[in-house]
């Protein structure tokens, strides 16, 4: 899952901050529970669980990141 985010185009990566939590650590488990995730892999965007138990196609992930980025920047 992390690899699919790491290979996004540079202009998309500049719109994001990526955090990866290791489920073998207390912090990782706490984050998993805080997001109310049910299984792995999972991707949260803006603290909202968006993809659970699947790795989205790159185009779908890019579109969702752009949609959220544009919505945030129109409010400012």
mmCIF file of the N, C-alpha and C atoms, coordinates in Angstrom:
data_MODEL
# 
_entry.id   MODEL 
# 
loop_
_atom_site.group_PDB 
_atom_site.id 
_atom_site.type_symbol 
_atom_site.label_atom_id 
_atom_site.label_alt_id 
_atom_site.label_comp_id 
_atom_site.label_asym_id 
_atom_site.label_entity_id 
_atom_site.label_seq_id 
_atom_site.pdbx_PDB_ins_code 
_atom_site.Cartn_x 
_atom_site.Cartn_y 
_atom_site.Cartn_z 
_atom_site.occupancy 
_atom_site.B_iso_or_equiv 
_atom_site.pdbx_formal_charge 
_atom_site.auth_seq_id 
_atom_site.auth_comp_id 
_atom_site.auth_asym_id 
_atom_site.auth_atom_id 
_atom_site.pdbx_PDB_model_num 
ATOM 1   N N  . UNK A 1 1  ? 0.831   -1.185 0.000   1.00 0.00 ? 1  UNK A N  1 
ATOM 2   C CA . UNK A 1 1  ? 0.000   0.000  0.000   1.00 0.00 ? 1  UNK A CA 1 
ATOM 3   C C  . UNK A 1 1  ? 0.874   1.245  0.000   1.00 0.00 ? 1  UNK A C  1 
ATOM 4   N N  . UNK A 1 2  ? 1.862   1.275  0.848   1.00 0.00 ? 2  UNK A N  1 
ATOM 5   C CA . UNK A 1 2  ? 2.741   2.438  0.911   1.00 0.00 ? 2  UNK A CA 1 
ATOM 6   C C  . UNK A 1 2  ? 3.446   2.648  -0.419  1.00 0.00 ? 2  UNK A C  1 
ATOM 7   N N  . UNK A 1 3  ? 3.775   1.572  -1.085  1.00 0.00 ? 3  UNK A N  1 
ATOM 8   C CA . UNK A 1 3  ? 4.459   1.682  -2.376  1.00 0.00 ? 3  UNK A CA 1 
ATOM 9   C C  . UNK A 1 3  ? 3.582   2.375  -3.410  1.00 0.00 ? 3  UNK A C  1 
ATOM 10  N N  . UNK A 1 4  ? 2.272   2.125  -3.389  1.00 0.00 ? 4  UNK A N  1 
ATOM 11  C CA . UNK A 1 4  ? 1.380   2.762  -4.360  1.00 0.00 ? 4  UNK A CA 1 
ATOM 12  C C  . UNK A 1 4  ? 1.322   4.273  -4.153  1.00 0.00 ? 4  UNK A C  1 
ATOM 13  N N  . UNK A 1 5  ? 1.536   4.718  -2.937  1.00 0.00 ? 5  UNK A N  1 
ATOM 14  C CA . UNK A 1 5  ? 1.555   6.155  -2.651  1.00 0.00 ? 5  UNK A CA 1 
ATOM 15  C C  . UNK A 1 5  ? 2.916   6.744  -3.020  1.00 0.00 ? 5  UNK A C  1 
ATOM 16  N N  . UNK A 1 6  ? 3.967   6.006  -2.766  1.00 0.00 ? 6  UNK A N  1 
ATOM 17  C CA . UNK A 1 6  ? 5.326   6.497  -3.038  1.00 0.00 ? 6  UNK A CA 1 
ATOM 18  C C  . UNK A 1 6  ? 5.604   6.680  -4.527  1.00 0.00 ? 6  UNK A C  1 
ATOM 19  N N  . UNK A 1 7  ? 4.882   5.984  -5.390  1.00 0.00 ? 7  UNK A N  1 
ATOM 20  C CA . UNK A 1 7  ? 5.124   6.090  -6.826  1.00 0.00 ? 7  UNK A CA 1 
ATOM 21  C C  . UNK A 1 7  ? 4.179   7.058  -7.531  1.00 0.00 ? 7  UNK A C  1 
ATOM 22  N N  . UNK A 1 8  ? 3.414   7.826  -6.766  1.00 0.00 ? 8  UNK A N  1 
ATOM 23  C CA . UNK A 1 8  ? 2.539   8.828  -7.377  1.00 0.00 ? 8  UNK A CA 1 
ATOM 24  C C  . UNK A 1 8  ? 3.381   9.888  -8.071  1.00 0.00 ? 8  UNK A C  1 
ATOM 25  N N  . UNK A 1 9  ? 2.826   10.542 -9.083  1.00 0.00 ? 9  UNK A N  1 
ATOM 26  C CA . UNK A 1 9  ? 3.578   11.606 -9.760  1.00 0.00 ? 9  UNK A CA 1 
ATOM 27  C C  . UNK A 1 9  ? 4.005   12.704 -8.780  1.00 0.00 ? 9  UNK A C  1 
ATOM 28  N N  . UNK A 1 10 ? 5.116   13.329 -9.069  1.00 0.00 ? 10 UNK A N  1 
ATOM 29  C CA . UNK A 1 10 ? 5.697   14.346 -8.184  1.00 0.00 ? 10 UNK A CA 1 
ATOM 30  C C  . UNK A 1 10 ? 4.698   15.446 -7.827  1.00 0.00 ? 10 UNK A C  1 
ATOM 31  N N  . UNK A 1 11 ? 3.919   15.938 -8.791  1.00 0.00 ? 11 UNK A N  1 
ATOM 32  C CA . UNK A 1 11 ? 2.980   17.027 -8.495  1.00 0.00 ? 11 UNK A CA 1 
ATOM 33  C C  . UNK A 1 11 ? 1.905   16.590 -7.501  1.00 0.00 ? 11 UNK A C  1 
ATOM 34  N N  . UNK A 1 12 ? 1.563   15.324 -7.491  1.00 0.00 ? 12 UNK A N  1 
ATOM 35  C CA . UNK A 1 12 ? 0.586   14.815 -6.525  1.00 0.00 ? 12 UNK A CA 1 
ATOM 36  C C  . UNK A 1 12 ? 1.255   14.637 -5.167  1.00 0.00 ? 12 UNK A C  1 
ATOM 37  N N  . UNK A 1 13 ? 2.460   14.121 -5.142  1.00 0.00 ? 13 UNK A N  1 
ATOM 38  C CA . UNK A 1 13 ? 3.180   13.960 -3.869  1.00 0.00 ? 13 UNK A CA 1 
ATOM 39  C C  . UNK A 1 13 ? 3.405   15.294 -3.191  1.00 0.00 ? 13 UNK A C  1 
ATOM 40  N N  . UNK A 1 14 ? 3.552   16.369 -3.954  1.00 0.00 ? 14 UNK A N  1 
ATOM 41  C CA . UNK A 1 14 ? 3.739   17.692 -3.357  1.00 0.00 ? 14 UNK A CA 1 
ATOM 42  C C  . UNK A 1 14 ? 2.470   18.181 -2.658  1.00 0.00 ? 14 UNK A C  1 
ATOM 43  N N  . UNK A 1 15 ? 1.330   17.629 -3.007  1.00 0.00 ? 15 UNK A N  1 
ATOM 44  C CA . UNK A 1 15 ? 0.054   17.997 -2.383  1.00 0.00 ? 15 UNK A CA 1 
ATOM 45  C C  . UNK A 1 15 ? -0.176  17.245 -1.076  1.00 0.00 ? 15 UNK A C  1 
ATOM 46  N N  . UNK A 1 16 ? 0.657   16.276 -0.772  1.00 0.00 ? 16 UNK A N  1 
ATOM 47  C CA . UNK A 1 16 ? 0.374   15.379 0.343   1.00 0.00 ? 16 UNK A CA 1 
ATOM 48  C C  . UNK A 1 16 ? 1.507   15.323 1.352   1.00 0.00 ? 16 UNK A C  1 
ATOM 49  N N  . UNK A 1 17 ? 1.148   14.842 2.518   1.00 0.00 ? 17 UNK A N  1 
ATOM 50  C CA . UNK A 1 17 ? 2.108   14.418 3.525   1.00 0.00 ? 17 UNK A CA 1 
ATOM 51  C C  . UNK A 1 17 ? 1.740   12.972 3.827   1.00 0.00 ? 17 UNK A C  1 
ATOM 52  N N  . UNK A 1 18 ? 2.669   12.095 3.677   1.00 0.00 ? 18 UNK A N  1 
ATOM 53  C CA . UNK A 1 18 ? 2.403   10.675 3.846   1.00 0.00 ? 18 UNK A CA 1 
ATOM 54  C C  . UNK A 1 18 ? 2.939   10.209 5.197   1.00 0.00 ? 18 UNK A C  1 
ATOM 55  N N  . UNK A 1 19 ? 2.089   9.515  5.926   1.00 0.00 ? 19 UNK A N  1 
ATOM 56  C CA . UNK A 1 19 ? 2.476   8.904  7.190   1.00 0.00 ? 19 UNK A CA 1 
ATOM 57  C C  . UNK A 1 19 ? 2.168   7.419  7.090   1.00 0.00 ? 19 UNK A C  1 
ATOM 58  N N  . UNK A 1 20 ? 3.097   6.626  7.506   1.00 0.00 ? 20 UNK A N  1 
ATOM 59  C CA . UNK A 1 20 ? 2.918   5.183  7.492   1.00 0.00 ? 20 UNK A CA 1 
ATOM 60  C C  . UNK A 1 20 ? 3.109   4.667  8.915   1.00 0.00 ? 20 UNK A C  1 
ATOM 61  N N  . UNK A 1 21 ? 2.135   3.898  9.397   1.00 0.00 ? 21 UNK A N  1 
ATOM 62  C CA . UNK A 1 21 ? 2.215   3.349  10.734  1.00 0.00 ? 21 UNK A CA 1 
ATOM 63  C C  . UNK A 1 21 ? 2.450   1.856  10.660  1.00 0.00 ? 21 UNK A C  1 
ATOM 64  N N  . UNK A 1 22 ? 3.352   1.386  11.471  1.00 0.00 ? 22 UNK A N  1 
ATOM 65  C CA . UNK A 1 22 ? 3.692   -0.026 11.552  1.00 0.00 ? 22 UNK A CA 1 
ATOM 66  C C  . UNK A 1 22 ? 2.742   -0.691 12.546  1.00 0.00 ? 22 UNK A C  1 
ATOM 67  N N  . UNK A 1 23 ? 2.007   -1.684 12.093  1.00 0.00 ? 23 UNK A N  1 
ATOM 68  C CA . UNK A 1 23 ? 1.031   -2.351 12.949  1.00 0.00 ? 23 UNK A CA 1 
ATOM 69  C C  . UNK A 1 23 ? 1.692   -3.222 14.022  1.00 0.00 ? 23 UNK A C  1 
ATOM 70  N N  . UNK A 1 24 ? 2.990   -3.321 13.990  1.00 0.00 ? 24 UNK A N  1 
ATOM 71  C CA . UNK A 1 24 ? 3.705   -4.066 15.032  1.00 0.00 ? 24 UNK A CA 1 
ATOM 72  C C  . UNK A 1 24 ? 4.071   -3.172 16.210  1.00 0.00 ? 24 UNK A C  1 
ATOM 73  N N  . UNK A 1 25 ? 3.674   -1.889 16.135  1.00 0.00 ? 25 UNK A N  1 
ATOM 74  C CA . UNK A 1 25 ? 3.981   -0.960 17.216  1.00 0.00 ? 25 UNK A CA 1 
ATOM 75  C C  . UNK A 1 25 ? 2.696   -0.483 17.876  1.00 0.00 ? 25 UNK A C  1 
ATOM 76  N N  . UNK A 1 26 ? 2.830   -0.026 19.099  1.00 0.00 ? 26 UNK A N  1 
ATOM 77  C CA . UNK A 1 26 ? 1.664   0.498  19.829  1.00 0.00 ? 26 UNK A CA 1 
ATOM 78  C C  . UNK A 1 26 ? 1.071   1.703  19.095  1.00 0.00 ? 26 UNK A C  1 
ATOM 79  N N  . UNK A 1 27 ? 1.935   2.586  18.605  1.00 0.00 ? 27 UNK A N  1 
ATOM 80  C CA . UNK A 1 27 ? 1.464   3.778  17.893  1.00 0.00 ? 27 UNK A CA 1 
ATOM 81  C C  . UNK A 1 27 ? 0.682   3.389  16.635  1.00 0.00 ? 27 UNK A C  1 
ATOM 82  N N  . UNK A 1 28 ? 1.158   2.394  15.915  1.00 0.00 ? 28 UNK A N  1 
ATOM 83  C CA . UNK A 1 28 ? 0.467   1.934  14.719  1.00 0.00 ? 28 UNK A CA 1 
ATOM 84  C C  . UNK A 1 28 ? -0.901  1.365  15.033  1.00 0.00 ? 28 UNK A C  1 
ATOM 85  N N  . UNK A 1 29 ? -0.973  0.562  16.077  1.00 0.00 ? 29 UNK A N  1 
ATOM 86  C CA . UNK A 1 29 ? -2.256  -0.025 16.482  1.00 0.00 ? 29 UNK A CA 1 
ATOM 87  C C  . UNK A 1 29 ? -3.209  1.067  16.953  1.00 0.00 ? 29 UNK A C  1 
ATOM 88  N N  . UNK A 1 30 ? -2.714  2.033  17.708  1.00 0.00 ? 30 UNK A N  1 
ATOM 89  C CA . UNK A 1 30 ? -3.560  3.137  18.175  1.00 0.00 ? 30 UNK A CA 1 
ATOM 90  C C  . UNK A 1 30 ? -4.127  3.930  17.003  1.00 0.00 ? 30 UNK A C  1 
ATOM 91  N N  . UNK A 1 31 ? -3.310  4.173  16.004  1.00 0.00 ? 31 UNK A N  1 
ATOM 92  C CA . UNK A 1 31 ? -3.780  4.920  14.830  1.00 0.00 ? 31 UNK A CA 1 
ATOM 93  C C  . UNK A 1 31 ? -4.833  4.120  14.065  1.00 0.00 ? 31 UNK A C  1 
ATOM 94  N N  . UNK A 1 32 ? -4.596  2.833  13.913  1.00 0.00 ? 32 UNK A N  1 
ATOM 95  C CA . UNK A 1 32 ? -5.539  1.927  13.254  1.00 0.00 ? 32 UNK A CA 1 
ATOM 96  C C  . UNK A 1 32 ? -6.889  1.973  13.964  1.00 0.00 ? 32 UNK A C  1 
ATOM 97  N N  . UNK A 1 33 ? -6.871  1.909  15.284  1.00 0.00 ? 33 UNK A N  1 
ATOM 98  C CA . UNK A 1 33 ? -8.113  1.958  16.055  1.00 0.00 ? 33 UNK A CA 1 
ATOM 99  C C  . UNK A 1 33 ? -8.771  3.328  15.992  1.00 0.00 ? 33 UNK A C  1 
ATOM 100 N N  . UNK A 1 34 ? -7.975  4.388  16.024  1.00 0.00 ? 34 UNK A N  1 
ATOM 101 C CA . UNK A 1 34 ? -8.525  5.745  15.960  1.00 0.00 ? 34 UNK A CA 1 
ATOM 102 C C  . UNK A 1 34 ? -9.264  5.986  14.644  1.00 0.00 ? 34 UNK A C  1 
ATOM 103 N N  . UNK A 1 35 ? -8.753  5.397  13.568  1.00 0.00 ? 35 UNK A N  1 
ATOM 104 C CA . UNK A 1 35 ? -9.412  5.544  12.261  1.00 0.00 ? 35 UNK A CA 1 
ATOM 105 C C  . UNK A 1 35 ? -10.604 4.605  12.108  1.00 0.00 ? 35 UNK A C  1 
ATOM 106 N N  . UNK A 1 36 ? -10.773 3.714  13.080  1.00 0.00 ? 36 UNK A N  1 
ATOM 107 C CA . UNK A 1 36 ? -11.831 2.694  13.036  1.00 0.00 ? 36 UNK A CA 1 
ATOM 108 C C  . UNK A 1 36 ? -11.675 1.785  11.828  1.00 0.00 ? 36 UNK A C  1 
ATOM 109 N N  . UNK A 1 37 ? -10.435 1.515  11.485  1.00 0.00 ? 37 UNK A N  1 
ATOM 110 C CA . UNK A 1 37 ? -10.150 0.613  10.372  1.00 0.00 ? 37 UNK A CA 1 
ATOM 111 C C  . UNK A 1 37 ? -10.514 -0.805 10.788  1.00 0.00 ? 37 UNK A C  1 
ATOM 112 N N  . UNK A 1 38 ? -10.918 -1.579 9.820   1.00 0.00 ? 38 UNK A N  1 
ATOM 113 C CA . UNK A 1 38 ? -11.317 -2.963 10.096  1.00 0.00 ? 38 UNK A CA 1 
ATOM 114 C C  . UNK A 1 38 ? -10.278 -3.969 9.591   1.00 0.00 ? 38 UNK A C  1 
ATOM 115 N N  . UNK A 1 39 ? -9.527  -3.585 8.561   1.00 0.00 ? 39 UNK A N  1 
ATOM 116 C CA . UNK A 1 39 ? -8.544  -4.506 8.012   1.00 0.00 ? 39 UNK A CA 1 
ATOM 117 C C  . UNK A 1 39 ? -7.469  -3.732 7.254   1.00 0.00 ? 39 UNK A C  1 
ATOM 118 N N  . UNK A 1 40 ? -6.450  -4.463 6.898   1.00 0.00 ? 40 UNK A N  1 
ATOM 119 C CA . UNK A 1 40 ? -5.355  -3.908 6.106   1.00 0.00 ? 40 UNK A CA 1 
ATOM 120 C C  . UNK A 1 40 ? -5.420  -4.498 4.712   1.00 0.00 ? 40 UNK A C  1 
ATOM 121 N N  . UNK A 1 41 ? -4.984  -3.817 3.717   1.00 0.00 ? 41 UNK A N  1 
ATOM 122 C CA . UNK A 1 41 ? -4.445  -2.451 3.726   1.00 0.00 ? 41 UNK A CA 1 
ATOM 123 C C  . UNK A 1 41 ? -5.568  -1.421 3.837   1.00 0.00 ? 41 UNK A C  1 
ATOM 124 N N  . UNK A 1 42 ? -5.225  -0.254 4.339   1.00 0.00 ? 42 UNK A N  1 
ATOM 125 C CA . UNK A 1 42 ? -6.167  0.867  4.458   1.00 0.00 ? 42 UNK A CA 1 
ATOM 126 C C  . UNK A 1 42 ? -5.441  2.168  4.150   1.00 0.00 ? 42 UNK A C  1 
ATOM 127 N N  . UNK A 1 43 ? -6.159  3.098  3.529   1.00 0.00 ? 43 UNK A N  1 
ATOM 128 C CA . UNK A 1 43 ? -5.619  4.445  3.274   1.00 0.00 ? 43 UNK A CA 1 
ATOM 129 C C  . UNK A 1 43 ? -6.620  5.451  3.823   1.00 0.00 ? 43 UNK A C  1 
ATOM 130 N N  . UNK A 1 44 ? -6.113  6.376  4.617   1.00 0.00 ? 44 UNK A N  1 
ATOM 131 C CA . UNK A 1 44 ? -6.923  7.483  5.121   1.00 0.00 ? 44 UNK A CA 1 
ATOM 132 C C  . UNK A 1 44 ? -6.416  8.760  4.462   1.00 0.00 ? 44 UNK A C  1 
ATOM 133 N N  . UNK A 1 45 ? -7.347  9.603  4.092   1.00 0.00 ? 45 UNK A N  1 
ATOM 134 C CA . UNK A 1 45 ? -7.025  10.925 3.558   1.00 0.00 ? 45 UNK A CA 1 
ATOM 135 C C  . UNK A 1 45 ? -7.725  11.943 4.432   1.00 0.00 ? 45 UNK A C  1 
ATOM 136 N N  . UNK A 1 46 ? -7.002  12.933 4.891   1.00 0.00 ? 46 UNK A N  1 
ATOM 137 C CA . UNK A 1 46 ? -7.553  13.953 5.787   1.00 0.00 ? 46 UNK A CA 1 
ATOM 138 C C  . UNK A 1 46 ? -8.233  13.320 7.001   1.00 0.00 ? 46 UNK A C  1 
ATOM 139 N N  . UNK A 1 47 ? -7.578  12.324 7.580   1.00 0.00 ? 47 UNK A N  1 
ATOM 140 C CA . UNK A 1 47 ? -8.080  11.613 8.760   1.00 0.00 ? 47 UNK A CA 1 
ATOM 141 C C  . UNK A 1 47 ? -9.408  10.900 8.527   1.00 0.00 ? 47 UNK A C  1 
ATOM 142 N N  . UNK A 1 48 ? -9.732  10.623 7.285   1.00 0.00 ? 48 UNK A N  1 
ATOM 143 C CA . UNK A 1 48 ? -10.939 9.869  6.952   1.00 0.00 ? 48 UNK A CA 1 
ATOM 144 C C  . UNK A 1 48 ? -10.524 8.598  6.217   1.00 0.00 ? 48 UNK A C  1 
ATOM 145 N N  . UNK A 1 49 ? -10.990 7.479  6.709   1.00 0.00 ? 49 UNK A N  1 
ATOM 146 C CA . UNK A 1 49 ? -10.687 6.206  6.070   1.00 0.00 ? 49 UNK A CA 1 
ATOM 147 C C  . UNK A 1 49 ? -11.386 6.166  4.712   1.00 0.00 ? 49 UNK A C  1 
ATOM 148 N N  . UNK A 1 50 ? -10.611 6.034  3.642   1.00 0.00 ? 50 UNK A N  1 
ATOM 149 C CA . UNK A 1 50 ? -11.156 6.091  2.288   1.00 0.00 ? 50 UNK A CA 1 
ATOM 150 C C  . UNK A 1 50 ? -11.065 4.738  1.587   1.00 0.00 ? 50 UNK A C  1 
ATOM 151 N N  . UNK A 1 51 ? -9.967  4.058  1.740   1.00 0.00 ? 51 UNK A N  1 
ATOM 152 C CA . UNK A 1 51 ? -9.775  2.755  1.091   1.00 0.00 ? 51 UNK A CA 1 
ATOM 153 C C  . UNK A 1 51 ? -9.468  1.711  2.155   1.00 0.00 ? 51 UNK A C  1 
ATOM 154 N N  . UNK A 1 52 ? -10.292 0.677  2.192   1.00 0.00 ? 52 UNK A N  1 
ATOM 155 C CA . UNK A 1 52 ? -10.118 -0.399 3.168   1.00 0.00 ? 52 UNK A CA 1 
ATOM 156 C C  . UNK A 1 52 ? -10.085 -1.722 2.420   1.00 0.00 ? 52 UNK A C  1 
ATOM 157 N N  . UNK A 1 53 ? -9.115  -2.531 2.745   1.00 0.00 ? 53 UNK A N  1 
ATOM 158 C CA . UNK A 1 53 ? -8.972  -3.875 2.164   1.00 0.00 ? 53 UNK A CA 1 
ATOM 159 C C  . UNK A 1 53 ? -8.741  -3.872 0.664   1.00 0.00 ? 53 UNK A C  1 
ATOM 160 N N  . UNK A 1 54 ? -8.257  -2.766 0.139   1.00 0.00 ? 54 UNK A N  1 
ATOM 161 C CA . UNK A 1 54 ? -7.944  -2.740 -1.285  1.00 0.00 ? 54 UNK A CA 1 
ATOM 162 C C  . UNK A 1 54 ? -6.894  -1.689 -1.564  1.00 0.00 ? 54 UNK A C  1 
ATOM 163 N N  . UNK A 1 55 ? -6.196  -1.894 -2.636  1.00 0.00 ? 55 UNK A N  1 
ATOM 164 C CA . UNK A 1 55 ? -5.245  -0.911 -3.118  1.00 0.00 ? 55 UNK A CA 1 
ATOM 165 C C  . UNK A 1 55 ? -5.891  -0.281 -4.341  1.00 0.00 ? 55 UNK A C  1 
ATOM 166 N N  . UNK A 1 56 ? -6.210  1.012  -4.289  1.00 0.00 ? 56 UNK A N  1 
ATOM 167 C CA . UNK A 1 56 ? -6.901  1.639  -5.415  1.00 0.00 ? 56 UNK A CA 1 
ATOM 168 C C  . UNK A 1 56 ? -5.994  1.759  -6.638  1.00 0.00 ? 56 UNK A C  1 
ATOM 169 N N  . UNK A 1 57 ? -6.630  1.821  -7.787  1.00 0.00 ? 57 UNK A N  1 
ATOM 170 C CA . UNK A 1 57 ? -5.884  2.102  -9.006  1.00 0.00 ? 57 UNK A CA 1 
ATOM 171 C C  . UNK A 1 57 ? -5.252  3.478  -8.849  1.00 0.00 ? 57 UNK A C  1 
ATOM 172 N N  . UNK A 1 58 ? -4.090  3.679  -9.440  1.00 0.00 ? 58 UNK A N  1 
ATOM 173 C CA . UNK A 1 58 ? -3.377  4.942  -9.288  1.00 0.00 ? 58 UNK A CA 1 
ATOM 174 C C  . UNK A 1 58 ? -4.233  6.125  -9.733  1.00 0.00 ? 58 UNK A C  1 
ATOM 175 N N  . UNK A 1 59 ? -4.966  5.981  -10.831 1.00 0.00 ? 59 UNK A N  1 
ATOM 176 C CA . UNK A 1 59 ? -5.806  7.070  -11.333 1.00 0.00 ? 59 UNK A CA 1 
ATOM 177 C C  . UNK A 1 59 ? -6.893  7.446  -10.325 1.00 0.00 ? 59 UNK A C  1 
ATOM 178 N N  . UNK A 1 60 ? -7.470  6.432  -9.671  1.00 0.00 ? 60 UNK A N  1 
ATOM 179 C CA . UNK A 1 60 ? -8.511  6.678  -8.677  1.00 0.00 ? 60 UNK A CA 1 
ATOM 180 C C  . UNK A 1 60 ? -7.940  7.408  -7.461  1.00 0.00 ? 60 UNK A C  1 
ATOM 181 N N  . UNK A 1 61 ? -6.781  6.982  -7.004  1.00 0.00 ? 61 UNK A N  1 
ATOM 182 C CA . UNK A 1 61 ? -6.140  7.618  -5.862  1.00 0.00 ? 61 UNK A CA 1 
ATOM 183 C C  . UNK A 1 61 ? -5.755  9.063  -6.192  1.00 0.00 ? 61 UNK A C  1 
ATOM 184 N N  . UNK A 1 62 ? -5.208  9.283  -7.361  1.00 0.00 ? 62 UNK A N  1 
ATOM 185 C CA . UNK A 1 62 ? -4.833  10.635 -7.791  1.00 0.00 ? 62 UNK A CA 1 
ATOM 186 C C  . UNK A 1 62 ? -6.071  11.528 -7.837  1.00 0.00 ? 62 UNK A C  1 
ATOM 187 N N  . UNK A 1 63 ? -7.151  11.040 -8.419  1.00 0.00 ? 63 UNK A N  1 
ATOM 188 C CA . UNK A 1 63 ? -8.383  11.830 -8.528  1.00 0.00 ? 63 UNK A CA 1 
ATOM 189 C C  . UNK A 1 63 ? -8.917  12.208 -7.149  1.00 0.00 ? 63 UNK A C  1 
ATOM 190 N N  . UNK A 1 64 ? -8.863  11.280 -6.209  1.00 0.00 ? 64 UNK A N  1 
ATOM 191 C CA . UNK A 1 64 ? -9.362  11.562 -4.858  1.00 0.00 ? 64 UNK A CA 1 
ATOM 192 C C  . UNK A 1 64 ? -8.472  12.570 -4.142  1.00 0.00 ? 64 UNK A C  1 
ATOM 193 N N  . UNK A 1 65 ? -7.171  12.443 -4.291  1.00 0.00 ? 65 UNK A N  1 
ATOM 194 C CA . UNK A 1 65 ? -6.253  13.410 -3.682  1.00 0.00 ? 65 UNK A CA 1 
ATOM 195 C C  . UNK A 1 65 ? -6.485  14.799 -4.281  1.00 0.00 ? 65 UNK A C  1 
ATOM 196 N N  . UNK A 1 66 ? -6.594  14.882 -5.596  1.00 0.00 ? 66 UNK A N  1 
ATOM 197 C CA . UNK A 1 66 ? -6.816  16.171 -6.257  1.00 0.00 ? 66 UNK A CA 1 
ATOM 198 C C  . UNK A 1 66 ? -8.148  16.787 -5.837  1.00 0.00 ? 66 UNK A C  1 
ATOM 199 N N  . UNK A 1 67 ? -9.196  15.971 -5.743  1.00 0.00 ? 67 UNK A N  1 
ATOM 200 C CA . UNK A 1 67 ? -10.514 16.469 -5.342  1.00 0.00 ? 67 UNK A CA 1 
ATOM 201 C C  . UNK A 1 67 ? -10.436 17.086 -3.949  1.00 0.00 ? 67 UNK A C  1 
ATOM 202 N N  . UNK A 1 68 ? -9.813  16.388 -3.029  1.00 0.00 ? 68 UNK A N  1 
ATOM 203 C CA . UNK A 1 68 ? -9.706  16.891 -1.661  1.00 0.00 ? 68 UNK A CA 1 
ATOM 204 C C  . UNK A 1 68 ? -8.796  18.127 -1.583  1.00 0.00 ? 68 UNK A C  1 
ATOM 205 N N  . UNK A 1 69 ? -7.712  18.115 -2.311  1.00 0.00 ? 69 UNK A N  1 
ATOM 206 C CA . UNK A 1 69 ? -6.793  19.256 -2.340  1.00 0.00 ? 69 UNK A CA 1 
ATOM 207 C C  . UNK A 1 69 ? -7.510  20.498 -2.881  1.00 0.00 ? 69 UNK A C  1 
ATOM 208 N N  . UNK A 1 70 ? -8.225  20.329 -3.977  1.00 0.00 ? 70 UNK A N  1 
ATOM 209 C CA . UNK A 1 70 ? -8.950  21.451 -4.575  1.00 0.00 ? 70 UNK A CA 1 
ATOM 210 C C  . UNK A 1 70 ? -10.037 21.973 -3.647  1.00 0.00 ? 70 UNK A C  1 
ATOM 211 N N  . UNK A 1 71 ? -10.758 21.083 -3.001  1.00 0.00 ? 71 UNK A N  1 
ATOM 212 C CA . UNK A 1 71 ? -11.818 21.499 -2.064  1.00 0.00 ? 71 UNK A CA 1 
ATOM 213 C C  . UNK A 1 71 ? -11.231 22.278 -0.902  1.00 0.00 ? 71 UNK A C  1 
ATOM 214 N N  . UNK A 1 72 ? -10.116 21.838 -0.360  1.00 0.00 ? 72 UNK A N  1 
ATOM 215 C CA . UNK A 1 72 ? -9.474  22.542 0.746   1.00 0.00 ? 72 UNK A CA 1 
ATOM 216 C C  . UNK A 1 72 ? -8.978  23.909 0.342   1.00 0.00 ? 72 UNK A C  1 
ATOM 217 N N  . UNK A 1 73 ? -8.412  24.008 -0.845  1.00 0.00 ? 73 UNK A N  1 
ATOM 218 C CA . UNK A 1 73 ? -7.822  25.270 -1.280  1.00 0.00 ? 73 UNK A CA 1 
ATOM 219 C C  . UNK A 1 73 ? -8.859  26.263 -1.798  1.00 0.00 ? 73 UNK A C  1 
ATOM 220 N N  . UNK A 1 74 ? -10.035 25.826 -2.129  1.00 0.00 ? 74 UNK A N  1 
ATOM 221 C CA . UNK A 1 74 ? -11.103 26.746 -2.518  1.00 0.00 ? 74 UNK A CA 1 
ATOM 222 C C  . UNK A 1 74 ? -11.709 27.417 -1.292  1.00 0.00 ? 74 UNK A C  1 
ATOM 223 N N  . UNK A 1 75 ? -11.654 26.729 -0.138  1.00 0.00 ? 75 UNK A N  1 
ATOM 224 C CA . UNK A 1 75 ? -12.212 27.277 1.110   1.00 0.00 ? 75 UNK A CA 1 
ATOM 225 C C  . UNK A 1 75 ? -11.345 28.393 1.677   1.00 0.00 ? 75 UNK A C  1 
ATOM 226 N N  . UNK A 1 76 ? -10.067 28.401 1.335   1.00 0.00 ? 76 UNK A N  1 
ATOM 227 C CA . UNK A 1 76 ? -9.140  29.372 1.933   1.00 0.00 ? 76 UNK A CA 1 
ATOM 228 C C  . UNK A 1 76 ? -9.160  30.683 1.218   1.00 0.00 ? 76 UNK A C  1 
# 
